[in-house]
């Protein structure tokens, strides 16, 4: 049978049962915990993980935590609250703006932005973006975009020093959220559920000891497109399923495709699956409706990111 988009299809009912059983065994028998804490953002991944956790442990043993800060999209909190209500999970809000200000996260980031754009100031927003990977087979070259209060955008190539400082400062957000989740997990004797999918986990779209910090990751084996299949089966609201995945990291709205993946998930997942199955690039190109060169570019980008992600997933080194 010819390779096609249908190869990404899963049986969502069967997969849900398999994941739920694994979650129960992992949390109860291996971790000896009594329930689950999960950060919910109104995005597709955390929503699916919440629904799975409720099936695994029951709503009274699942705590959903929204972790907004002053640059978060206000819609995210609304969606998270409604999601927890729909599934009957307990829900709390932990505002982390003051903690981030205490770390100097905003000031340190903006200092680097001003090095590139001296006019950056009050009312401005910023984000880091990448060009589409299909355009050229190159290493990641990051660009900084600022948006003025009047909506005017400017973009410049981002020097390495400023890039590293912006990312380092922005990573306070994920690490602060992780700390808060573990506070609640420790006081309740619960496990922290990581929400990363296969795309994020394998390619390194997470912060070490930040959103990568968790006790178990129930969807880390699923492509993003497969997470959407689970979402429909689990009854995740359409307003969440239709929402464009964002980073919830930068002051300007930034999609995951812009910042990291560089290609739509429905194309990237198919190319990646074909690469895993050693399908010829010509056949993948036909299935994905792109050129052979674009297939090669995407595969090379995925391979580079997987190699880079090895550091993020490493345990601390030590002498034997």
C-alpha positions in Angstrom: 0.0 0.0 0.0 1.3 3.5 -0.9 2.5 5.8 1.8 -0.1 8.5 2.5 -1.5 10.8 5.2 -3.7 8.0 6.5 -0.5 6.4 7.8 -0.7 8.9 10.7 -4.1 7.7 11.7 -4.5 6.0 15.1 -7.4 4.3 16.8 -8.1 6.9 19.4 -10.3 4.7 21.6 -7.6 2.0 21.7 -4.8 4.5 22.3 -6.7 6.3 25.0 -7.2 3.0 26.9 -3.5 2.1 26.5 -2.4 5.5 27.8 -4.8 5.6 30.7 -3.7 2.1 31.9 -0.1 3.1 31.6 -0.7 6.3 33.6 -2.4 4.4 36.4 0.4 1.9 36.6 3.1 4.6 36.4 1.6 6.9 39.0 0.3 4.3 41.5 2.7 1.4 41.3 6.0 3.0 40.2 5.8 6.5 41.6 3.5 5.7 44.6 1.6 9.0 44.1 -2.1 9.6 44.7 -3.1 11.7 41.8 -1.9 14.2 39.2 -1.1 17.9 38.8 -1.1 19.4 35.4 -0.5 22.9 34.1 -3.3 23.8 31.6 -2.9 26.6 29.2 -5.9 26.3 26.9 -3.8 24.6 24.3 -4.4 21.2 22.7 -1.7 19.2 24.4 -2.4 20.2 28.0 -6.1 19.8 27.3 -5.7 16.2 26.1 -3.4 15.4 29.0 -6.0 16.7 31.5 -8.8 14.6 29.9 -6.5 11.5 30.0 -5.6 12.2 33.7 -9.3 12.5 34.6 -10.0 9.1 33.0 -7.0 7.6 34.7 -7.5 8.9 38.3 -11.0 10.5 38.5 -11.7 14.2 38.6 -11.2 14.6 42.3 -7.6 13.4 42.1 -6.6 15.7 39.3 -5.5 19.3 39.9 -5.4 21.6 36.9 -3.2 24.7 37.4 -3.4 27.8 35.2 -0.1 29.8 35.3 -0.6 33.1 33.6 1.6 36.2 33.6 0.9 39.6 32.3 2.0 38.8 28.8 -0.2 35.7 28.5 -3.1 35.7 26.1 -6.2 36.4 28.3 -8.2 33.8 26.3 -5.9 31.1 27.6 -7.1 31.4 31.2 -10.8 31.4 30.0 -10.2 28.2 28.0 -8.3 26.5 30.8 -11.0 27.3 33.4 -13.8 26.1 31.2 -11.9 22.9 30.3 -11.4 22.0 34.0 -15.1 22.6 34.6 -16.1 20.4 31.7 -14.0 17.5 33.0 -14.8 18.1 36.7 -11.1 18.5 37.7 -10.1 20.8 40.5 -8.7 24.1 39.2 -6.6 26.9 40.6 -4.9 30.0 39.2 -1.3 30.9 40.1 -0.3 34.3 38.7 3.5 34.3 38.2 4.1 37.9 37.0 5.6 39.0 40.4 7.9 36.0 40.5 9.2 36.7 37.0 9.7 40.4 37.8 11.7 39.3 40.9 14.0 37.2 38.7 14.4 40.2 36.4 13.0 38.1 33.5 11.3 40.9 31.6 14.1 43.5 32.2 16.9 41.1 31.2 15.0 40.1 28.0 14.2 43.7 27.1 17.8 44.7 27.6 18.8 42.3 24.8 15.9 43.4 22.6 17.0 47.1 22.9 20.5 46.1 21.9 19.0 45.2 18.5 16.2 47.8 18.4 17.1 50.8 20.5 13.6 52.3 20.0 12.0 49.3 21.8 10.1 50.5 24.9 6.8 50.9 26.6 3.9 49.4 24.5 6.2 47.5 22.2 6.0 43.7 21.8 8.7 41.3 20.5 9.1 37.7 19.4 11.8 35.5 17.9 11.0 33.8 14.5 12.6 31.5 12.0 12.2 31.4 8.2 10.2 28.4 6.8 12.5 25.3 6.5 11.1 24.5 3.1 12.7 27.6 1.6 16.3 26.5 2.1 18.2 23.7 3.8 20.1 25.8 6.3 20.9 25.8 10.0 18.5 27.8 12.2 19.0 31.5 11.7 16.9 33.4 14.2 15.3 36.8 13.6 13.9 39.3 16.1 10.6 41.0 15.3 9.3 44.0 17.2 5.8 45.4 17.0 5.3 49.1 17.8 2.2 50.4 19.7 0.8 51.5 16.3 1.2 48.0 14.9 4.2 48.7 12.7 6.6 45.7 12.6 10.4 45.6 12.1 12.5 42.5 11.8 16.3 42.0 12.0 18.6 39.1 12.1 19.3 38.3 15.8 23.0 38.2 16.9 24.0 35.1 18.9 24.7 37.1 22.2 21.3 38.8 22.2 19.5 35.6 21.1 21.0 33.6 24.0 20.1 36.4 26.5 16.5 36.6 25.3 16.0 32.9 25.4 17.7 32.6 28.9 15.5 35.3 30.3 12.3 33.9 28.7 13.1 30.4 30.1 12.3 31.8 33.6 8.6 31.5 32.6 8.7 27.7 32.0 11.0 27.1 35.0 8.7 29.2 37.3 5.7 27.3 36.2 7.5 24.0 36.8 8.4 25.1 40.3 4.7 26.0 41.1 3.5 22.6 39.7 5.9 20.7 41.9 4.8 22.8 45.0 1.3 21.5 44.5 2.4 18.0 43.6 4.5 17.8 46.8 1.8 19.1 49.1 -0.7 16.6 47.7 1.6 13.7 47.0 0.6 13.9 43.3 2.7 13.3 40.2 3.4 16.1 37.7 2.1 15.4 34.2 4.2 16.6 31.3 2.3 17.7 28.3 4.9 17.5 25.5 4.0 15.6 22.3 6.5 13.7 20.2 7.4 16.7 18.1 8.3 18.7 21.2 9.9 15.9 23.2 12.1 14.5 20.4 13.1 17.7 18.8 13.7 19.6 22.0 10.9 22.2 22.0 11.0 22.5 25.8 13.0 24.1 28.5 15.4 21.9 30.5 14.0 21.8 34.1 11.1 23.9 32.9 8.2 22.5 30.9 10.5 19.5 30.3 10.4 18.8 34.1 7.7 16.2 34.8 7.2 12.8 36.3 5.5 11.3 33.3 4.7 12.3 29.7 1.7 10.5 28.5 1.6 11.9 24.9 5.4 12.1 24.2 5.1 9.2 21.7 2.4 10.9 19.6 2.8 13.2 16.7 1.0 16.5 17.0 -1.6 15.4 14.3 -2.3 12.3 16.4 -2.8 14.4 19.5 -5.6 16.2 17.6 -7.2 12.8 16.8 -7.2 12.0 20.5 -8.6 15.5 21.3 -11.6 14.9 19.1 -12.3 11.5 20.6 -11.9 12.9 24.2 -14.4 15.7 23.5 -11.9 18.6 23.8 -13.9 21.8 22.9 -13.7 22.9 19.3 -12.4 26.3 20.3 -9.3 24.6 21.7 -9.0 22.2 18.8 -9.2 25.0 16.2 -6.8 27.3 18.1 -3.3 27.9 16.6 -0.6 26.4 18.8 1.5 29.2 20.3 4.6 29.4 22.5 3.1 31.5 25.3 6.6 32.8 25.8 7.0 36.2 24.0 5.2 39.4 24.5 4.1 39.3 20.8 1.9 36.4 19.7 4.2 33.8 18.2 3.1 30.4 16.8 5.1 27.3 17.4 5.7 27.0 13.6 7.2 30.5 13.5 9.5 30.0 16.4 10.6 26.4 16.1 9.1 23.8 13.8 9.2 25.9 10.6 6.6 23.8 8.8 2.9 23.0 9.3 2.4 19.9 11.5 0.4 18.0 9.0 3.4 18.2 6.6 6.2 17.8 9.1 4.6 14.8 10.8 4.1 13.0 7.5 7.7 13.7 6.4 9.0 12.5 9.8 7.0 9.3 9.8 8.2 8.6 6.3 11.8 9.1 7.4 11.3 6.7 10.3 9.8 4.1 8.0 12.6 4.6 5.4 10.1 5.6 2.8 11.8 7.1 -0.3 11.7 10.9 -0.4 9.9 10.8 -3.7 7.1 8.9 -2.2 6.9 11.1 0.8 6.8 14.2 -1.4 3.9 12.8 -3.3 2.0 12.0 -0.1 2.7 15.4 1.4 2.2 17.4 -1.9 5.6 19.1 -1.6 8.8 18.8 -3.6 11.5 16.2 -3.0 13.9 19.0 -2.0 11.5 20.2 0.5 11.2 16.7 2.0 15.0 16.6 2.3 15.2 20.0 3.9 12.5 19.1 6.5 14.2 15.8 7.3 17.6 17.4 7.7 16.1 20.0 10.1 14.4 17.3 12.1 17.6 15.3 12.4 19.6 18.4 13.6 17.0 19.2 16.2 16.9 15.6 17.5 20.7 15.6 17.9 20.5 19.0 19.7 17.8 17.7 22.0 20.0 15.0 23.4 21.5 17.5 25.9 18.0 18.6 27.1 17.1 15.0 27.9 20.3 14.0 29.6 20.5 13.1 33.2 23.2 15.0 35.2 26.6 13.6 34.5 28.5 11.9 37.4 31.5 9.6 38.1 30.8 6.0 38.6 
